[in-house]
């Protein structure tokens, strides 16, 4: 039997498909196999039944550049060219069967191409290895985007061939759900020879963890990194990623860059090692190692079989088809399966292996030796002789498309046929030149745009066009709701990066203005009021007041009235104090801060509950995790299961208190179903009506049975040793009140699966007073504090809806001591839904939670019991500090100004006051950039140039006398000031209904 495999260089390429075909050829010596040779050398060793056919290129994609018609679509051109060249290379030959892999799509045109080039054959078989469309969708570079043309091409290919076979029942079932045509199961043991199991060779006290495979996202290298991060580091020696990397279409970005960034965020020491040949892999399997193949999507995965049957403990992702093979054909052989909906559920099983490696491996080897390896199902030749099944309509369509393309190609070849050999010779060179030009153009564009990365340069370039853009935006019609929706979007483009992904370089230079913001905010406020978004309107007007330090436009009455109407009476008081009579500001602000302190000294939480389900027992605990629940049912299972891995919970030293704040969801039903498997101390309560998160926390504090408290949402979690580490810090220092580690914000899918890292909260260089500049330096995720803080200094203010955590910190910070542990302990799961705190309401609440504490009265409250030297220290920080979620240096001249005023009162001869003149000068300059009273074509540019010159002068002067021991020196870049980094984004309100 003569079979043509339509793949290339089978005995030179390293890949899953080529490995399969090599094994197929060796295991079927009764069949003569032919394949195409493009780069494989003539001296390559091949089995006696393997024959290489030189590949010749006659057709080129460029030949179709001028073809234009409705059908065939452009996305089939490549398959036409490739199929035609394959067929042309085989012209006049005869085969019994054509075997084509489904990781290429040229089989859609193989039949018409082979017929056209007089290649005789009986059938075409499609070898099922895995949908390339799924691979691309799952990979790092496509962000889950669909490729509809590729999906269609795969469907047509599956339907037009005569027969199909695959080595994975799972993948065959995937196709059965999409097509009526069956596929034949070719048992892996027909072509794969199982290795002999070995007891491990002594190689160190602790095992190594090895991910083996290509670092495509579908293979799960990120899952491996996550699991290695969560595992107890004392249980293993080192963790390695062994295998080649994947690249984007232009080969400019690799999977390695994503993974290295992930490792950096996790402070993880995982190493990258190059791919290893089969002999070296077998050597690894014989050592004290654990193999990880945590696949999200894998047709089979032969590495898992090689590792497992070598006697090496193996961890396999549930997305690998080999899991089903093992369960059905080798049920007695143990392996650890990673549940992709909860990857952390496998941690106990992995830890068991690591704690008793030799014992586990010995049992595994015994099971492998006693297992029976039987290749069930038809042999290859039997599959090849199966009757044809195909879709005649699709086959006819593809034949028609091929005829059209070939007809066009023939019509263009008159008098130019002599060029074809030259094209074939030049193609590799031209392709390399094209790729080099692409790379050079990208680098050149990057160098041209690099100066615009500095916002000062970008705003200078944009400044002369500001007046023109204002006229276009402000003069746009606003007669209908649709007009208003379009006009508000024009404003968004002007003041942000809204839809910037659709803009070219010139378009981007007309967006994201960061000067004269007050004018734009007030225009947006006017439009939002017309659209009925009165609260948003008030929020923008408040911003204008904050930016200028006063109510220049008499907006205060409107804002106060709006806050009252929308149920913000305390914020109304705070705003009135901040922007009412200047002579009364300090006294009124201080009074409000003190009133908040005295009002919250007693826990106001009630004792009435609609549901009370206490499964904690009577024992006291060391730590309590308090969780507020609202619309949390979908996320609750993963959250609760993840807490099982806390070392304190495992030892029975921690409890969980779930407070259902009158949620409309079915959280309690979910909890009851989960509770038996959780097996840790837990209390579930439900309040009689909906309450704020601060109310839920106060309830949790009242119900806790431990001295240490942690607070989490169901979209947050902590590393397994988090509570143990932080409780140890609090145990060691009786004066310490609050301990926290670093934390990481990640994007996850709706099942909680990792998608990407967003940013870390890196608290390196922590000082508690930095929280007055950036509130995230002290937080809750990855933190633990003493319950006695509340007994001494008060509870959460239940009148807040979203900013109560910020207000609580500002209220208690003058009285507590906190520290940072230099370890990543907290993790945010950023699901694809919106957080409740992302709203204008929270910005309004921050007027009393945050901005009230940044006034002169707030400085007095924070420092009246402390030394002037500590005030000076914070003033220095204002002129150069790093936000926990940033890498650049920021400034905060608004707060520096109030610190200077306070310092003048308490210590007029303070050394830091020599910077006060510059602080006042720069604050005035920064405010002037936010509002140009007399706007003309060149006033923005002139103002930018003047401000830039002024900042450079003061920066140089301050740097000359700057204390050398300070970590950060003054860097005044205008747009690195807090006024441009906090509450500076725009609110993209709903425009969908207005577009109709």
Secondary structure by P-SEA (a helix, b strand, c coil): cbbbcccccccccccaaaaaaaaaaaacccbbbbbbbccccccccccccbbbbbbbbccccccccccccccccccaaaaaaaaaaaaaaaccccccbbbbbccccccccaaaaaaaabbbbcbbbbbccccaaaaaaacccccccccaaaaaaaaaaaacccccccccaaaaaaaaacccbbbbbbcccccbbbbbbbcccccccbbbbbbcccccccccaaaaaaaaaacccccccbbbbbbbbbbcccccccaaaaaaaaaaaaccbbbbbccccaaaaaaaaaccbbbbcccccccccaaaaaaaaaccbbbbccccaaaaaaaaccccbbbbbbcccccccaaaaaaaaaacaaaaaaaaaaaaaabbbbbccccaaaaaaccccccaaaaaaaaaaaaaaaaaaaaaccccccaaaaaaaaaaaaaaaaaaaaaaaaaaaaaaacccccaaaaaaaaccaaaaaaaaaaacccccaaaaaaaaaaaaaaccccccccccaaaaaacccccaaaaaaaaaaaaaaaacaaaaaaaaaaaaaaaaccccccaaaaaaaaaaaaccaaaaaaaaaacccccaaaaaaaaaaaaaaaacccccccccccbbbbccccccccbbbbbbbcccccaaaaaaaaaccccccccccbbbbbbccccccaaaaaaaaacccccccbbbbbccccccaaaaaaaaaaaccccbbbbbccccccccaaaaaaaaaaaacccccccccbbbbbbbccccccccccccccccccccccccccccccccccccccccccccccccccccccaaaaaaaaaccccbbbbbcccccbbbbccccccccccaaaaaaacccccccccaaaaaaacccccaaaaaaaaaaaaccccccccbbbbbaaaaaaaaaaaaacccccccccaaaaaaaaaaaaaaaaccccccccaaaaaaaaaaaaaaaaaaaaaacccccccccccccccccccccccccccccccccccc
